[in-house]
């Protein structure tokens, strides 16, 4: 009998930013590293003979939990990757839910009906995962193996092993980051001892303890934000009002704020690239603005965030990180090595938010109301 511990990767940027992952190769987040620490403790005293992983960064990094206490060679293969979602990859969850509601419903509730041009089907993904797990089991006959893969790939193969039909897939909930399944292979077929076990994770480092989308039976999650292009000249009042509100939130006063130069700059950003200025929505409700400067810093290899704004009713809900994720991806796609912004030194909540998400202060500059911290996040 061969035993396989089938492990989902730790929290990655796509999970945090609520961006569609698939083969999109995001990194592990700070929370993900804490989950990996917990996973390593779980397996510290478990006998293992071999270790395999998807070749995507989030899975390879997670496999480090095993090599921390086990002297094993890591075998990587693209056959263990997540389902390839084609044009959806890198898209915000909120946009997918809004633009493709029927396909999104199938993805979660009846995956064999899911069809997106340019994407892998679930049948193809299932056959790929079955094939590689069978090869791994036969190559390690009678041994115990750890295998690191991805959420939907694991869910679809578990459904197959458990005899769950596509239409009943919700009887197998989505699995938390670093959750574990234990499979047995008798030389002919696989059986499942347990699955979706995240007992090694305290609630404070569980991804699912902080999210709601995986609980929904159907429909759209209002906490998955979507975006549309914003033309600052056509929406001048909205942009100006939001910037003024951001100024008040940062400084406690509107003293010194003049809308015209910021509005002109935003219009120039939009003219350079319409996707650099976005209007953010929660379902159909306006939720914020993201304004990126496509030119500032490009000669030196960094991108610039001009405005990251959430309306008051959407603050303190861990949503701003989704706007930050859009900025990070925007500049990564353009080959920037880092992203920068100014934060008012007397706005400790904003400073802490950016620190928590990988920004470090690199300079202090004078502002109209208070000193400004120049903060930077590496993208390499």
N, C-alpha and C positions, 0 to 999 in steps of 0.2 A: 504494500500500500504506500503510495506517495502522498505526502501532505503538502499543500500549497497555502501559505498565508497570502491572500490577495489584498493589497493595501492601496487605498486611495492616497494621492499626494496631499501634502499640507496646503494651507491656504496660500493661493497665488494671487498675482495682481488682478487677474480676471475675476476671481471671486470677490476680492475687495472692491474693485472699481465697478463691478456688475457689468463686465464686458464679456461677450461671447468668446469662449476660448477655443475649443476644438484643437487644431494644430497650432494656433497662435501661441507663441512661446514666451509666456510671461514668467516673471521671477517669483520666488517665494517671498511673502511679506514678513514683517517682524512678528506678527502673530503666528504665521506659519512656522517660523523657526521655533517658537515656544511649543507648538504642537509636535514638531519633530523631536524636540527634547523629551517630551512625554512619551512619544512612540519609542524612542531609544530605550527608555527605562522599562517599558512594557516587554521589550524583546531582549533585554540584557541577559537574562538567564534561560532563554529559550534556545534549545539546540537547533541550529540551522546548518545545512550543508551547501547551499548555493543561493545566489541572489541575482535577480533579474529586474530590469526596469525599462519602461518607455524611455526613449532618448530625449524627450522634452525636458527642459531645465527644471521645471517644477517637480517632475518625478525623480530625476537624477539626484537633485538636492535632498529630496525626502529619503531616498535610499541610503543617504549618509547616516540616518538613524540606525541602520543595521550595521554598517561597517564601523560604527563607533565602538562597538563591543564584540564584533565578530570579524576575524581576519578572513574575509571572503572577497574574491574578485567580483566586481560588478559587471554583469553582462547587460548591455543596452541594445534595444532593438526598436525600430519604428513600428513593428507589428503590435506593440503594446500601447500605442498611442490612443488618445481619445478619438471618438468619431470625428471625421473630417466634416465640418459644417459649411464648407465652401464660402459663399459670399457673406454668410452671417458672421464669420470670424472677425473679431475685433469690434463688432457692433455693440452698442449699449443694449442691455436687456430691455429697457423701456422702449427703445425704437423698434426692436423686433416684435415685442408684444403689440405695439401700436400698428405697425405696418403689415405684419403677417399673423393676425390673430388665430386663424384656422390652423396654420402650420405649427404655430407655437403650442396650441392646444394638443395637437397630435404628438408633438415632440415629448411632452410630459405625460400624456394620458393614453396614447395609442400609437407608439412609435413606428410600427410597421406601415402605417399610413403616411408617415412623414416623407415628403418629397420636396427637395430644394435643388434647383438646377446647379450643377457643379459640386454638389455635396455627396458624401458617401451615404448609402442607405443603412438603416439599422441592420438589415439582413447581411449586408456586406461587412459591417463592423463586427457583428456577432460571429460570422464565419472566420474572420481574421483572428479574433480573440480566442475562439475555440481552437483554431489551428495552432496558435503559438502556445497556449496552455497545454495542449496535448503533447506537442514537441518537448516542452520543458519537463512535463511529467515523465515521459518515456526516457528522456536523457538522464533523469534522476530517480530511476526506479527504486522504490523502497526508502527514499530519502525525504528530508523536510526542506522545503524551499520557501523563500520570501520573494514575492513578485509585486512590484509597484506599478500601478496603472492609474486610470482616470475614472471619474464618477459615472458618466453615462456608459462607457465601455464596460465597467464592472456591473452596472445595473442590468444591462441587456443580457450579459452572459449569465448572471444569477437567475434572471427570469427563465432563461433556457434550461438551466440545470434543475430548477425547481418546478418546471412544467407550467409556468404562469404564462397565459396568453398575452398578446400585445394589448388587447382591450382591458385586461385586468392588471396592467403594470403598476397601478397605484397601490396594489397590495404589497409591493416592494418599495418602500419609501426611498427617496434620495439619501445617499450616505454622507455623513459629515466628513470634513477633511481629516485625513489619517485614519478613517475607520477601517476595520479589519474584517475580512471574511476568511473562514477556514474551509478549504476544499479537500476532499479525499479522492484519489484516483486509483481504481482497482485494476487498471490495465485495459479496461474497455470503456468505462464511463465515470463521470464525476458525480459526487454527491456533496451536499453542503452541510457542514456541522453547525455553522452560525454565520451571520453576516451583519454588516452595518454596526459592528461593535466599536463604540468610541469610549468605552469605560475608562480608558487611560487619560481622558481629557477632563480636567475640572471644568465646570461650566464657564468660568471666566475666560478660558481660551478655546472654547468651542465656537466654530464659525456659525453653526446653525442656531446656537443659543441667541445670536444677535440678529438673525434674519427671519423673514416670514414667508418668502416666496415658495419654499419647499412644502409648506403646510397647505397651500391653496389647492382646492379641488379643481377649480377652473378659473379663468379670468385673469385680469392683470393686477400686478402688485403695484400699489401706489408709491412704494418706496423704490421701485426701479425707474429712475428718471430717464426721460427721453429729451431729445433736442431737435431744434429746427434752426435754420440759418436766420440770423437777425440782421436786418439792414438798419444801421444806426440813423441814417437820414430819414428813412420812412418811419422809424420808431424812436424819433429823437426824444420825445417826452418820457417814454418808458426808460430809455437808457439813462437819461439825465437824472430822473427821479431815483433810479436804482443806485447810481453812483453817489448821489447825495446821501442816500440812506446808508450806504457802505461807509462813507466819510463820517457820518454821525456815529455809527457803530464803533468805528475805530478810534475816534477822538473825543466823543461825547459832546461835540458841537459841530455846527455847520460853518463856523467861522473859517474863512480862507478858501472855501469851496467855490469854484467858478466852473460851470458846466461846459462852456464853449470849447476850451482846448481839449478836454477829454472826449467830447463828442466828435470833434474834428479828427482826433487820432483814431478813434474807433472806426470812423468812416474810411480812413485811409487803410486800416487793417482789412476791412471788408472788401475794399477795392482790390487789395493785393491778393486776398484769398477769402471768398465768402464763407468758407468753413472755419475761419478763425474767430468769428463772432457768432455766438450761439445763444438762442433763447431756450431756457430749460423749463420743462414741464413735469409735473406729477399728474399722471393721467391727462386730464384736459385743463388742469389748473396751472397758471404761471407760477414758476418756482424760483427762477433766478436767471443769471446771465454769466456767461464765460467769454472774456475778451482776451485774445492772444495777439501779440505783435509778431507777425511772420518775419519781419526784417531785423528788429533789434537784437543784437548779439549774434546774428547768424554768421558774421565774418569771424567771430571768435569761438564758434561751436556751441553756443548756448541759446536756448529759447527764452522768451519772456512772457510771463503772465501779467497782463495789465489789470484785469478785474476778475475776481472769483467771488460771485455774489449770490447769496440765497435770501429770498424773502423771509421776513421774521418768523412766519408760521412754519417754516421748514428748517429752522435752525435747531441745533441740539438734538438732531435725530440721526446723526452719523451719515448725512447725505452729501456733505461738501466733498467728501473723498471721491465721489463719482465724478464731480466736475474736475477735480485734480487729476483723476485717471484719464479723462479726455485730453487734458493738457499734456500729460506725460506721453501718451500714445501719439498725439499730434507731432510732438517734437522728435520722438524716436523715429517715426516714419520719415522724417526729414534729415535724419542722420546727426542730430545734435547730441553732444556729449553730456549736456546738463540742461537744467531749466532753472531760471532765477525769478525772483520777485522782490518787491518791497513790502515790509510789514511794519506798521507803526509800533515803536518800542513800548508804547503805553497801552497796547492791546494784547494783554498776556494770553487770552484765550486763543487768538489767532496765532501767536508765536508758538504756543504749545501744540496746536493742530499741525502746523508745518513741521515742527521738530519730530512729532510722532510719526509723520509720514515721510521722513527721510531727508528733510531740509536742515542745513546747518548755516548759522550766521557766518558771513565772510567779511562783512564790513559794516560800519555805522555811518550813515549819511544824514545831513541836516534836512529836515522837512519844514513845511510851513507852520505846523502845529507842534510837532514833536520829532525827535530823531527817528529815522527809518532804518530798520535792520535790512541789509541786503542778504537774502538767504538763497541757498543753492542746493539742488538735489542732483546727484550724479545719475546719469542714465546709462552708464557703462559698467 
